[in-house]
């Protein structure tokens, strides 16, 4: 049992360091990404994500998932597949006000951010 926890801990350590390339500003619930270096289309997608996602939760959840590679609510790996799944799940929530196009745009932004996080 101790070996399993130790192995899991080592995996989490490696994952955290692999997802550290994004510039983050703020702390705690005010943590968000600095979109200054994003391409123009991704800057507008980031504005959409800020508007839509923060109607239900802070961006800290998204930033944490991108930084660690682990979704903070499910504790599952956060990668392109699970990012898409999260966006579609959020779009289905009755009061989320996220259209299918919004979900697609936010998913593409998350793909970009996941790739950027993996660069370092």
MOPAC internal coordinates of N, CA, C and O (Angstrom, degrees):
PM7 1SCF
backbone

  N    0.0000 0     0.00 0     0.00 0    0    0    0
  C    1.4444 1     0.00 0     0.00 0    1    0    0
  C    1.5260 1   111.00 1     0.00 0    2    1    0
  O    1.2310 1   120.69 1   137.59 1    3    2    1
  N    1.3470 1   116.28 1   -42.41 1    3    2    1
  C    1.4602 1   119.91 1   178.87 1    5    3    2
  C    1.5180 1   110.81 1   -62.84 1    6    5    3
  O    1.2310 1   120.43 1   144.39 1    7    6    5
  N    1.3346 1   116.79 1   -35.61 1    7    6    5
  C    1.4622 1   120.58 1   178.97 1    9    7    6
  C    1.5305 1   110.86 1   -63.97 1   10    9    7
  O    1.2310 1   120.40 1   141.06 1   11   10    9
  N    1.3103 1   116.84 1   -38.94 1   11   10    9
  C    1.4653 1   120.81 1  -179.80 1   13   11   10
  C    1.5183 1   110.09 1   -64.24 1   14   13   11
  O    1.2310 1   120.24 1   133.63 1   15   14   13
  N    1.3323 1   117.15 1   -46.37 1   15   14   13
  C    1.4634 1   120.32 1   179.55 1   17   15   14
  C    1.5155 1   111.45 1   -64.68 1   18   17   15
  O    1.2310 1   120.27 1   140.31 1   19   18   17
  N    1.3271 1   117.08 1   -39.69 1   19   18   17
  C    1.4584 1   120.99 1   178.94 1   21   19   18
  C    1.5265 1   110.32 1   -64.32 1   22   21   19
  O    1.2310 1   120.17 1   136.05 1   23   22   21
  N    1.3268 1   117.27 1   -43.95 1   23   22   21
  C    1.4539 1   121.87 1   178.14 1   25   23   22
  C    1.5282 1   110.91 1   -62.48 1   26   25   23
  O    1.2310 1   120.22 1   135.79 1   27   26   25
  N    1.3137 1   117.19 1   -44.21 1   27   26   25
  C    1.4613 1   121.60 1   177.75 1   29   27   26
  C    1.5234 1   110.58 1   -61.05 1   30   29   27
  O    1.2310 1   120.58 1   136.44 1   31   30   29
  N    1.3267 1   116.49 1   -43.56 1   31   30   29
  C    1.4628 1   121.57 1   178.41 1   33   31   30
  C    1.5283 1   110.76 1   -59.90 1   34   33   31
  O    1.2310 1   119.93 1   134.92 1   35   34   33
  N    1.3167 1   117.73 1   -45.08 1   35   34   33
  C    1.4644 1   121.11 1   178.76 1   37   35   34
  C    1.5213 1   111.59 1   -63.28 1   38   37   35
  O    1.2310 1   120.24 1   139.93 1   39   38   37
  N    1.3176 1   117.14 1   -40.07 1   39   38   37
  C    1.4702 1   121.12 1   177.50 1   41   39   38
  C    1.5177 1   110.91 1   -62.38 1   42   41   39
  O    1.2310 1   120.54 1   136.35 1   43   42   41
  N    1.3182 1   116.56 1   -43.65 1   43   42   41
  C    1.4635 1   120.40 1   178.75 1   45   43   42
  C    1.5185 1   111.46 1   -64.30 1   46   45   43
  O    1.2310 1   120.14 1   141.76 1   47   46   45
  N    1.3061 1   117.34 1   -38.24 1   47   46   45
  C    1.4654 1   121.11 1   177.55 1   49   47   46
  C    1.5207 1   110.76 1   -62.50 1   50   49   47
  O    1.2310 1   120.42 1   134.54 1   51   50   49
  N    1.3148 1   116.80 1   -45.46 1   51   50   49
  C    1.4625 1   120.85 1   179.29 1   53   51   50
  C    1.5144 1   111.03 1   -65.05 1   54   53   51
  O    1.2310 1   120.18 1   138.70 1   55   54   53
  N    1.3124 1   117.26 1   -41.30 1   55   54   53
  C    1.4565 1   121.39 1   179.47 1   57   55   54
  C    1.5149 1   110.50 1   -63.97 1   58   57   55
  O    1.2310 1   119.64 1   136.84 1   59   58   57
  N    1.2977 1   118.29 1   -43.16 1   59   58   57
  C    1.4653 1   121.54 1  -178.82 1   61   59   58
  C    1.5147 1   111.13 1   -61.30 1   62   61   59
  O    1.2310 1   119.64 1   137.63 1   63   62   61
  N    1.3076 1   118.29 1   -42.37 1   63   62   61
  C    1.4529 1   119.71 1  -178.66 1   65   63   62
  C    1.5228 1   111.43 1   -72.85 1   66   65   63
  O    1.2310 1   119.58 1   154.39 1   67   66   65
  N    1.3128 1   118.41 1   -25.61 1   67   66   65
  C    1.4559 1   121.04 1  -179.60 1   69   67   66
  C    1.5213 1   112.09 1   -76.38 1   70   69   67
  O    1.2310 1   119.76 1   164.38 1   71   70   69
  N    1.3104 1   118.07 1   -15.62 1   71   70   69
  C    1.4505 1   121.34 1  -176.22 1   73   71   70
  C    1.5307 1   111.92 1  -115.66 1   74   73   71
  O    1.2310 1   120.16 1  -139.65 1   75   74   73
  N    1.3098 1   117.31 1    40.35 1   75   74   73
  C    1.4550 1   119.78 1  -173.14 1   77   75   74
  C    1.5233 1   114.37 1  -108.29 1   78   77   75
  O    1.2310 1   118.88 1  -168.90 1   79   78   77
  N    1.3302 1   119.74 1    11.10 1   79   78   77
  C    1.4639 1   121.93 1  -172.03 1   81   79   78
  C    1.5248 1   114.80 1   -83.07 1   82   81   79
  O    1.2310 1   118.58 1   168.59 1   83   82   81
  N    1.2921 1   120.31 1   -11.41 1   83   82   81
  C    1.4579 1   122.32 1  -176.71 1   85   83   82
  C    1.5186 1   111.05 1   -82.38 1   86   85   83
  O    1.2310 1   120.84 1   -39.27 1   87   86   85
  N    1.3383 1   116.00 1   140.73 1   87   86   85
  C    1.4621 1   120.16 1   177.76 1   89   87   86
  C    1.5264 1   108.70 1   -84.26 1   90   89   87
  O    1.2310 1   121.18 1   -58.45 1   91   90   89
  N    1.3220 1   115.34 1   121.55 1   91   90   89
  C    1.4607 1   122.40 1  -177.19 1   93   91   90
  C    1.5207 1   108.78 1  -111.80 1   94   93   91
  O    1.2310 1   120.98 1   -42.57 1   95   94   93
  N    1.3300 1   115.74 1   137.43 1   95   94   93
  C    1.4580 1   120.71 1   175.18 1   97   95   94
  C    1.5240 1   108.73 1  -120.38 1   98   97   95
  O    1.2310 1   120.65 1   -28.50 1   99   98   97
  N    1.3174 1   116.37 1   151.50 1   99   98   97
  C    1.4589 1   121.14 1  -178.49 1  101   99   98
  C    1.5137 1   111.13 1    82.35 1  102  101   99
  O    1.2310 1   121.72 1     1.20 1  103  102  101
  N    1.3240 1   114.32 1  -178.80 1  103  102  101
  C    1.4614 1   119.71 1   178.53 1  105  103  102
  C    1.5210 1   109.13 1  -150.05 1  106  105  103
  O    1.2310 1   121.22 1   -15.84 1  107  106  105
  N    1.3224 1   115.27 1   164.16 1  107  106  105
  C    1.4616 1   120.45 1  -179.83 1  109  107  106
  C    1.5150 1   111.78 1    57.97 1  110  109  107
  O    1.2310 1   120.67 1    43.24 1  111  110  109
  N    1.3304 1   116.32 1  -136.76 1  111  110  109
  C    1.4629 1   120.88 1  -179.67 1  113  111  110
  C    1.5276 1   112.85 1   -68.02 1  114  113  111
  O    1.2310 1   120.02 1   165.57 1  115  114  113
  N    1.3298 1   117.56 1   -14.43 1  115  114  113
  C    1.4647 1   121.60 1   179.31 1  117  115  114
  C    1.5259 1   112.72 1   -93.69 1  118  117  115
  O    1.2310 1   120.39 1  -173.74 1  119  118  117
  N    1.3164 1   116.86 1     6.26 1  119  118  117
  C    1.4640 1   121.48 1  -179.58 1  121  119  118
  C    1.5272 1   109.69 1   -68.52 1  122  121  119
  O    1.2310 1   121.23 1   -47.48 1  123  122  121
  N    1.3201 1   115.26 1   132.52 1  123  122  121
  C    1.4578 1   120.92 1   175.48 1  125  123  122
  C    1.5141 1   109.39 1  -151.46 1  126  125  123
  O    1.2310 1   120.73 1    -8.20 1  127  126  125
  N    1.3082 1   116.21 1   171.80 1  127  126  125
  C    1.4554 1   121.16 1   179.14 1  129  127  126
  C    1.5186 1   109.75 1   -87.02 1  130  129  127
  O    1.2310 1   120.82 1   -28.80 1  131  130  129
  N    1.3221 1   116.04 1   151.20 1  131  130  129
  C    1.4621 1   121.50 1   174.63 1  133  131  130
  C    1.5274 1   107.06 1   -93.24 1  134  133  131
  O    1.2310 1   119.96 1   -72.30 1  135  134  133
  N    1.3390 1   117.68 1   107.70 1  135  134  133
  C    1.4598 1   120.42 1  -175.76 1  137  135  134
  C    1.5345 1   113.99 1   -82.43 1  138  137  135
  O    1.2310 1   119.45 1  -172.84 1  139  138  137
  N    1.3282 1   118.65 1     7.16 1  139  138  137
  C    1.4716 1   121.71 1  -175.66 1  141  139  138
  C    1.5284 1   112.54 1   -54.20 1  142  141  139
  O    1.2310 1   119.59 1   141.45 1  143  142  141
  N    1.3076 1   118.39 1   -38.55 1  143  142  141
  C    1.4605 1   121.34 1  -178.47 1  145  143  142
  C    1.5176 1   114.95 1   -90.97 1  146  145  143
  O    1.2310 1   119.93 1  -176.45 1  147  146  145
  N    1.3217 1   117.74 1     3.55 1  147  146  145
  C    1.4673 1   121.02 1  -179.39 1  149  147  146
  C    1.5307 1   110.32 1   -74.23 1  150  149  147
  O    1.2310 1   119.77 1   -29.76 1  151  150  149
  N    1.3318 1   118.04 1   150.24 1  151  150  149
  C    1.4655 1   120.47 1   170.22 1  153  151  150
  C    1.5388 1   108.65 1   -62.85 1  154  153  151
  O    1.2310 1   119.74 1   -26.30 1  155  154  153
  N    1.3397 1   118.10 1   153.70 1  155  154  153
  C    1.4812 1   121.04 1  -176.41 1  157  155  154
  C    1.5312 1   114.47 1   -50.57 1  158  157  155
  O    1.2310 1   119.57 1   136.32 1  159  158  157
  N    1.3117 1   118.42 1   -43.68 1  159  158  157
  C    1.4696 1   119.87 1  -178.36 1  161  159  158
  C    1.5262 1   110.76 1   -65.07 1  162  161  159
  O    1.2310 1   120.41 1   145.15 1  163  162  161
  N    1.3259 1   116.82 1   -34.85 1  163  162  161
  C    1.4628 1   120.02 1   179.03 1  165  163  162
  C    1.5273 1   111.32 1   -74.06 1  166  165  163
  O    1.2310 1   120.03 1   150.79 1  167  166  165
  N    1.3332 1   117.55 1   -29.21 1  167  166  165
  C    1.4666 1   120.17 1   175.44 1  169  167  166
  C    1.5243 1   110.25 1   -63.42 1  170  169  167
  O    1.2310 1   120.41 1   136.74 1  171  170  169
  N    1.3362 1   116.81 1   -43.26 1  171  170  169
  C    1.4697 1   118.88 1   179.10 1  173  171  170
  C    1.5246 1   110.56 1   -69.53 1  174  173  171
  O    1.2310 1   120.06 1   145.60 1  175  174  173
  N    1.3155 1   117.49 1   -34.40 1  175  174  173
  C    1.4692 1   120.99 1   176.15 1  177  175  174
  C    1.5185 1   110.28 1   -65.72 1  178  177  175
  O    1.2310 1   120.48 1   142.59 1  179  178  177
  N    1.3369 1   116.69 1   -37.41 1  179  178  177
  C    1.4641 1   120.77 1   178.68 1  181  179  178
  C    1.5273 1   110.24 1   -65.57 1  182  181  179
  O    1.2310 1   120.39 1   140.55 1  183  182  181
  N    1.3354 1   116.87 1   -39.45 1  183  182  181
  C    1.4700 1   120.15 1   176.75 1  185  183  182
  C    1.5220 1   110.49 1   -61.62 1  186  185  183
  O    1.2310 1   120.74 1   139.16 1  187  186  185
  N    1.3405 1   116.19 1   -40.84 1  187  186  185
  C    1.4679 1   120.31 1   177.21 1  189  187  186
  C    1.5213 1   110.30 1   -62.23 1  190  189  187
  O    1.2310 1   120.26 1   134.82 1  191  190  189
  N    1.3419 1   117.10 1   -45.18 1  191  190  189
  C    1.4573 1   120.47 1   179.45 1  193  191  190
  C    1.5285 1   110.45 1   -61.83 1  194  193  191
  O    1.2310 1   120.19 1   137.83 1  195  194  193
  N    1.3332 1   117.25 1   -42.17 1  195  194  193
  C    1.4666 1   119.96 1   178.28 1  197  195  194
  C    1.5222 1   110.62 1   -58.83 1  198  197  195
  O    1.2310 1   120.41 1   137.00 1  199  198  197
  N    1.3062 1   116.82 1   -43.00 1  199  198  197
  C    1.4672 1   121.38 1  -178.24 1  201  199  198
  C    1.5264 1   111.84 1   -68.99 1  202  201  199
  O    1.2310 1   120.41 1   129.52 1  203  202  201
  N    1.3149 1   116.82 1   -50.48 1  203  202  201
  C    1.4672 1   121.09 1  -173.77 1  205  203  202
  C    1.5272 1   112.93 1   -75.17 1  206  205  203
  O    1.2310 1   120.36 1   131.72 1  207  206  205
  N    1.3201 1   116.92 1   -48.28 1  207  206  205
  C    1.4662 1   119.90 1  -173.02 1  209  207  206
  C    1.5236 1   112.72 1   -72.09 1  210  209  207
  O    1.2310 1   120.56 1   147.00 1  211  210  209
  N    1.3246 1   116.54 1   -33.00 1  211  210  209
  C    1.4692 1   118.51 1  -177.47 1  213  211  210
  C    1.5213 1   112.86 1   -79.51 1  214  213  211
  O    1.2310 1   120.07 1   179.53 1  215  214  213
  N    1.3166 1   117.48 1    -0.47 1  215  214  213
  C    1.4609 1   118.30 1   173.76 1  217  215  214
  C    1.5320 1   110.65 1   -71.80 1  218  217  215
  O    1.2310 1   120.66 1   160.24 1  219  218  217
  N    1.3363 1   116.33 1   -19.76 1  219  218  217
  C    1.4705 1   120.44 1   179.80 1  221  219  218
  C    1.5302 1   113.75 1  -118.54 1  222  221  219
  O    1.2310 1   119.71 1   150.54 1  223  222  221
  N    1.3295 1   118.17 1   -29.46 1  223  222  221
  C    1.4675 1   121.22 1  -178.45 1  225  223  222
  C    1.5211 1   109.74 1  -153.04 1  226  225  223
  O    1.2310 1   120.65 1   -12.53 1  227  226  225
  N    1.3242 1   116.36 1   167.47 1  227  226  225
  C    1.4579 1   120.30 1   178.83 1  229  227  226
  C    1.5289 1   110.18 1   -77.43 1  230  229  227
  O    1.2310 1   121.00 1   -16.89 1  231  230  229
  N    1.3320 1   115.69 1   163.11 1  231  230  229
  C    1.4628 1   119.91 1   177.08 1  233  231  230
  C    1.5267 1   111.69 1   -72.60 1  234  233  231
  O    1.2310 1   120.28 1   169.03 1  235  234  233
  N    1.3121 1   117.06 1   -10.97 1  235  234  233
  C    1.4585 1   120.55 1   178.27 1  237  235  234
  C    1.5247 1   110.94 1   -54.64 1  238  237  235
  O    1.2310 1   119.99 1   142.60 1  239  238  237
  N    1.3189 1   117.62 1   -37.40 1  239  238  237
  C    1.4785 1   120.56 1   178.66 1  241  239  238
  C    1.5213 1   110.64 1   -60.47 1  242  241  239
  O    1.2310 1   120.95 1   134.84 1  243  242  241
  N    1.3259 1   115.78 1   -45.16 1  243  242  241
  C    1.4595 1   120.60 1  -178.73 1  245  243  242
  C    1.5269 1   109.96 1   -67.51 1  246  245  243
  O    1.2310 1   120.69 1   133.74 1  247  246  245
  N    1.3238 1   116.29 1   -46.26 1  247  246  245
  C    1.4700 1   120.97 1  -179.45 1  249  247  246
  C    1.5256 1   110.12 1   -61.24 1  250  249  247
  O    1.2310 1   120.06 1   135.08 1  251  250  249
  N    1.3099 1   117.49 1   -44.92 1  251  250  249
  C    1.4661 1   120.99 1   179.25 1  253  251  250
  C    1.5222 1   111.37 1   -60.69 1  254  253  251
  O    1.2310 1   120.55 1   136.95 1  255  254  253
  N    1.3217 1   116.56 1   -43.05 1  255  254  253
  C    1.4644 1   120.17 1   178.92 1  257  255  254
  C    1.5247 1   110.98 1   -62.40 1  258  257  255
  O    1.2310 1   120.58 1   138.31 1  259  258  257
  N    1.3288 1   116.49 1   -41.69 1  259  258  257
  C    1.4574 1   120.52 1   179.43 1  261  259  258
  C    1.5301 1   111.77 1   -68.95 1  262  261  259
  O    1.2310 1   120.33 1   141.47 1  263  262  261
  N    1.3192 1   116.97 1   -38.53 1  263  262  261
  C    1.4703 1   120.61 1  -178.72 1  265  263  262
  C    1.5200 1   112.66 1   -70.98 1  266  265  263
  O    1.2310 1   120.55 1   140.55 1  267  266  265
  N    1.3123 1   116.55 1   -39.45 1  267  266  265
  C    1.4675 1   120.02 1  -173.68 1  269  267  266
  C    1.5211 1   113.76 1   -99.76 1  270  269  267
  O    1.2310 1   120.38 1   158.33 1  271  270  269
  N    1.3389 1   116.88 1   -21.67 1  271  270  269
  C    1.4592 1   119.64 1  -174.20 1  273  271  270
  C    1.5171 1   112.31 1    79.91 1  274  273  271
  O    1.2310 1   120.75 1  -170.37 1  275  274  273
  N    1.3444 1   116.17 1     9.63 1  275  274  273
  C    1.4711 1   122.31 1  -179.64 1  277  275  274
  C    1.5239 1   108.37 1  -125.73 1  278  277  275
  O    1.2310 1   120.25 1   -52.00 1  279  278  277
  N    1.3411 1   117.12 1   128.00 1  279  278  277
  C    1.4648 1   120.94 1   176.88 1  281  279  278
  C    1.5307 1   108.17 1   -70.35 1  282  281  279
  O    1.2310 1   119.88 1   -56.09 1  283  282  281
  N    1.3459 1   117.82 1   123.91 1  283  282  281
  C    1.4697 1   119.46 1  -173.87 1  285  283  282
  C    1.5250 1   115.17 1   -65.94 1  286  285  283
  O    1.2310 1   119.42 1   153.91 1  287  286  285
  N    1.3137 1   118.71 1   -26.09 1  287  286  285
  C    1.4663 1   119.10 1  -178.47 1  289  287  286
  C    1.5291 1   112.54 1   -86.05 1  290  289  287
  O    1.2310 1   120.24 1   146.00 1  291  290  289
  N    1.3390 1   117.14 1   -34.00 1  291  290  289
  C    1.4641 1   120.05 1  -178.11 1  293  291  290
  C    1.5236 1   113.12 1  -101.50 1  294  293  291
  O    1.2310 1   120.78 1   161.56 1  295  294  293
  N    1.3336 1   116.12 1   -18.44 1  295  294  293
  C    1.4662 1   123.46 1  -175.48 1  297  295  294
  C    1.5219 1   112.43 1    61.46 1  298  297  295
  O    1.2310 1   120.68 1  -156.57 1  299  298  297
  N    1.3347 1   116.30 1    23.43 1  299  298  297
  C    1.4548 1   122.06 1   175.35 1  301  299  298
  C    1.5178 1   108.93 1   -98.17 1  302  301  299
  O    1.2310 1   120.78 1   -17.56 1  303  302  301
  N    1.3161 1   116.11 1   162.44 1  303  302  301
  C    1.4649 1   120.85 1   178.95 1  305  303  302
  C    1.5338 1   109.82 1   -57.24 1  306  305  303
  O    1.2310 1   120.55 1   -41.49 1  307  306  305
  N    1.3203 1   116.55 1   138.51 1  307  306  305
  C    1.4620 1   121.79 1   177.11 1  309  307  306
  C    1.5184 1   106.91 1  -108.19 1  310  309  307
  O    1.2310 1   120.95 1   -75.22 1  311  310  309
  N    1.3318 1   115.80 1   104.78 1  311  310  309
  C    1.4560 1   122.61 1  -179.79 1  313  311  310
  C    1.5250 1   108.02 1  -134.48 1  314  313  311
  O    1.2310 1   119.80 1     9.62 1  315  314  313
  N    1.3201 1   118.00 1  -170.38 1  315  314  313
  C    1.4687 1   119.77 1  -176.07 1  317  315  314
  C    1.5309 1   112.35 1   -61.91 1  318  317  315
  O    1.2310 1   120.24 1   140.15 1  319  318  317
  N    1.3051 1   117.15 1   -39.85 1  319  318  317
  C    1.4640 1   118.91 1  -179.93 1  321  319  318
  C    1.5242 1   111.42 1   -66.47 1  322  321  319
  O    1.2310 1   120.85 1   132.49 1  323  322  321
  N    1.3220 1   115.98 1   -47.51 1  323  322  321
  C    1.4618 1   117.87 1  -178.32 1  325  323  322
  C    1.5264 1   111.79 1   -71.35 1  326  325  323
  O    1.2310 1   120.06 1   150.94 1  327  326  325
  N    1.3365 1   117.50 1   -29.06 1  327  326  325
  C    1.4720 1   120.16 1   175.33 1  329  327  326
  C    1.5315 1   109.67 1   -62.73 1  330  329  327
  O    1.2310 1   120.73 1   135.01 1  331  330  329
  N    1.3256 1   116.21 1   -44.99 1  331  330  329
  C    1.4718 1   120.39 1   177.48 1  333  331  330
  C    1.5289 1   110.40 1   -61.63 1  334  333  331
  O    1.2310 1   120.84 1   135.95 1  335  334  333
  N    1.3280 1   115.99 1   -44.05 1  335  334  333
  C    1.4637 1   120.23 1   179.23 1  337  335  334
  C    1.5328 1   111.43 1   -60.75 1  338  337  335
  O    1.2310 1   120.45 1   137.59 1  339  338  337
  N    1.3411 1   116.75 1   -42.41 1  339  338  337
  C    1.4741 1   120.62 1   178.41 1  341  339  338
  C    1.5207 1   110.95 1   -61.91 1  342  341  339
  O    1.2310 1   120.59 1   135.77 1  343  342  341
  N    1.3350 1   116.48 1   -44.23 1  343  342  341
  C    1.4742 1   119.44 1  -179.21 1  345  343  342
  C    1.5282 1   111.25 1   -63.21 1  346  345  343
  O    1.2310 1   120.45 1   136.69 1  347  346  345
  N    1.3067 1   116.74 1   -43.31 1  347  346  345
  C    1.4598 1   119.77 1   179.85 1  349  347  346
  C    1.5363 1   110.69 1   -65.98 1  350  349  347
  O    1.2310 1   120.55 1   141.35 1  351  350  349
  N    1.3195 1   116.55 1   -38.65 1  351  350  349
  C    1.4678 1   120.98 1   177.93 1  353  351  350
  C    1.5269 1   110.21 1   -63.01 1  354  353  351
  O    1.2310 1   120.34 1   136.15 1  355  354  353
  N    1.3249 1   116.95 1   -43.85 1  355  354  353
  C    1.4671 1   120.85 1   179.82 1  357  355  354
  C    1.5339 1   110.95 1   -66.08 1  358  357  355
  O    1.2310 1   120.34 1   142.39 1  359  358  357
  N    1.3229 1   116.95 1   -37.61 1  359  358  357
  C    1.4707 1   120.86 1   179.61 1  361  359  358
  C    1.5284 1   111.34 1   -64.34 1  362  361  359
  O    1.2310 1   120.16 1   151.54 1  363  362  361
  N    1.3253 1   117.29 1   -28.46 1  363  362  361
  C    1.4742 1   120.85 1  -179.75 1  365  363  362
  C    1.5270 1   112.85 1   -80.67 1  366  365  363
  O    1.2310 1   120.03 1   167.92 1  367  366  365
  N    1.3153 1   117.54 1   -12.08 1  367  366  365
  C    1.4735 1   119.53 1   179.50 1  369  367  366
  C    1.5288 1   108.58 1   -67.79 1  370  369  367
  O    1.2310 1   120.33 1   -46.01 1  371  370  369
  N    1.3426 1   116.97 1   133.99 1  371  370  369
  C    1.4702 1   120.91 1  -171.70 1  373  371  370
  C    1.5328 1   115.30 1   -58.05 1  374  373  371
  O    1.2310 1   119.16 1   143.52 1  375  374  373
  N    1.3063 1   119.20 1   -36.48 1  375  374  373
  C    1.4633 1   120.75 1  -175.02 1  377  375  374
  C    1.5297 1   113.27 1  -106.20 1  378  377  375
  O    1.2310 1   120.28 1  -165.67 1  379  378  377
  N    1.3249 1   117.07 1    14.33 1  379  378  377
  C    1.4667 1   120.51 1  -176.30 1  381  379  378
  C    1.5294 1   112.55 1   -75.62 1  382  381  379
  O    1.2310 1   120.20 1   153.00 1  383  382  381
  N    1.3231 1   117.21 1   -27.00 1  383  382  381
  C    1.4659 1   121.29 1  -178.85 1  385  383  382
  C    1.5315 1   111.40 1    56.65 1  386  385  383
  O    1.2310 1   120.84 1  -137.58 1  387  386  385
  N    1.3227 1   115.99 1    42.42 1  387  386  385
  C    1.4610 1   122.20 1   177.48 1  389  387  386
  C    1.5276 1   107.64 1  -114.99 1  390  389  387
  O    1.2310 1   120.94 1   -65.94 1  391  390  389
  N    1.3233 1   115.80 1   114.06 1  391  390  389
  C    1.4626 1   120.12 1   178.20 1  393  391  390
  C    1.5268 1   109.77 1   -75.34 1  394  393  391
  O    1.2310 1   120.53 1   -10.95 1  395  394  393
  N    1.3183 1   116.59 1   169.05 1  395  394  393
  C    1.4636 1   120.69 1   176.86 1  397  395  394
  C    1.5281 1   110.17 1   -61.53 1  398  397  395
  O    1.2310 1   120.46 1   142.01 1  399  398  397
  N    1.3502 1   116.73 1   -37.99 1  399  398  397
  C    1.4680 1   120.17 1   178.02 1  401  399  398
  C    1.5309 1   110.69 1   -66.58 1  402  401  399
  O    1.2310 1   120.39 1   139.00 1  403  402  401
  N    1.3343 1   116.87 1   -41.00 1  403  402  401
  C    1.4711 1   120.32 1   176.29 1  405  403  402
  C    1.5259 1   109.90 1   -59.02 1  406  405  403
  O    1.2310 1   120.42 1   133.87 1  407  406  405
  N    1.3209 1   116.81 1   -46.13 1  407  406  405
  C    1.4653 1   121.53 1  -179.28 1  409  407  406
  C    1.5261 1   110.35 1   -61.51 1  410  409  407
  O    1.2310 1   120.40 1   139.90 1  411  410  409
  N    1.3196 1   116.83 1   -40.10 1  411  410  409
  C    1.4664 1   121.15 1   178.66 1  413  411  410
  C    1.5337 1   110.33 1   -64.80 1  414  413  411
  O    1.2310 1   120.72 1   135.47 1  415  414  413
  N    1.3207 1   116.23 1   -44.53 1  415  414  413
  C    1.4684 1   120.97 1  -179.95 1  417  415  414
  C    1.5273 1   110.94 1   -63.24 1  418  417  415
  O    1.2310 1   120.20 1   135.32 1  419  418  417
  N    1.3279 1   117.22 1   -44.68 1  419  418  417
  C    1.4642 1   121.38 1   179.53 1  421  419  418
  C    1.5267 1   110.54 1   -66.67 1  422  421  419
  O    1.2310 1   120.23 1   142.22 1  423  422  421
  N    1.3287 1   117.17 1   -37.78 1  423  422  421
  C    1.4631 1   121.15 1   177.30 1  425  423  422
  C    1.5275 1   110.14 1   -61.88 1  426  425  423
  O    1.2310 1   120.19 1   135.39 1  427  426  425
  N    1.3300 1   117.24 1   -44.61 1  427  426  425
  C    1.4672 1   120.55 1   179.10 1  429  427  426
  C    1.5296 1   110.60 1   -63.01 1  430  429  427
  O    1.2310 1   120.28 1   142.11 1  431  430  429
  N    1.3299 1   117.07 1   -37.89 1  431  430  429
  C    1.4602 1   120.80 1   175.59 1  433  431  430
  C    1.5273 1   110.11 1   -62.53 1  434  433  431
  O    1.2310 1   120.23 1   134.69 1  435  434  433
  N    1.3177 1   117.17 1   -45.31 1  435  434  433
  C    1.4673 1   120.44 1   179.64 1  437  435  434
  C    1.5265 1   111.22 1   -62.74 1  438  437  435
  O    1.2310 1   120.03 1   142.02 1  439  438  437
  N    1.3360 1   117.55 1   -37.98 1  439  438  437
  C    1.4668 1   120.53 1   175.76 1  441  439  438
  C    1.5302 1   110.06 1   -59.64 1  442  441  439
  O    1.2310 1   121.10 1   134.06 1  443  442  441
  N    1.3328 1   115.49 1   -45.94 1  443  442  441
  C    1.4673 1   120.86 1   178.27 1  445  443  442
  C    1.5271 1   110.29 1   -59.77 1  446  445  443
  O    1.2310 1   120.45 1   133.22 1  447  446  445
  N    1.3318 1   116.75 1   -46.78 1  447  446  445
  C    1.4650 1   121.13 1  -178.22 1  449  447  446
  C    1.5246 1   112.05 1   -65.81 1  450  449  447
  O    1.2310 1   120.13 1   142.15 1  451  450  449
  N    1.3185 1   117.36 1   -37.85 1  451  450  449
  C    1.4675 1   121.15 1   176.99 1  453  451  450
  C    1.5285 1   109.71 1   -63.35 1  454  453  451
  O    1.2310 1   120.59 1   137.40 1  455  454  453
  N    1.3369 1   116.48 1   -42.60 1  455  454  453
  C    1.4688 1   120.07 1   177.51 1  457  455  454
  C    1.5278 1   110.88 1   -64.55 1  458  457  455
  O    1.2310 1   120.21 1   138.10 1  459  458  457
  N    1.3213 1   117.21 1   -41.90 1  459  458  457
  C    1.4638 1   120.78 1   179.39 1  461  459  458
  C    1.5267 1   110.94 1   -65.17 1  462  461  459
  O    1.2310 1   120.38 1   139.83 1  463  462  461
  N    1.3123 1   116.88 1   -40.17 1  463  462  461
  C    1.4662 1   120.79 1   179.62 1  465  463  462
  C    1.5184 1   111.43 1   -63.99 1  466  465  463
  O    1.2310 1   120.49 1   148.85 1  467  466  465
  N    1.3171 1   116.67 1   -31.15 1  467  466  465
  C    1.4625 1   120.95 1  -176.85 1  469  467  466
  C    1.5368 1   112.90 1   -81.16 1  470  469  467
  O    1.2310 1   119.68 1   171.04 1  471  470  469
  N    1.3192 1   118.22 1    -8.96 1  471  470  469
  C    1.4594 1   120.96 1  -175.85 1  473  471  470
  C    1.5167 1   114.49 1   -68.56 1  474  473  471
  O    1.2310 1   119.60 1   152.41 1  475  474  473
  N    1.3066 1   118.36 1   -27.59 1  475  474  473
  C    1.4823 1   119.07 1  -178.16 1  477  475  474
  C    1.4750 1   112.98 1   -94.41 1  478  477  475
  O    1.2310 1   120.10 1   180.00 1  479  478  477

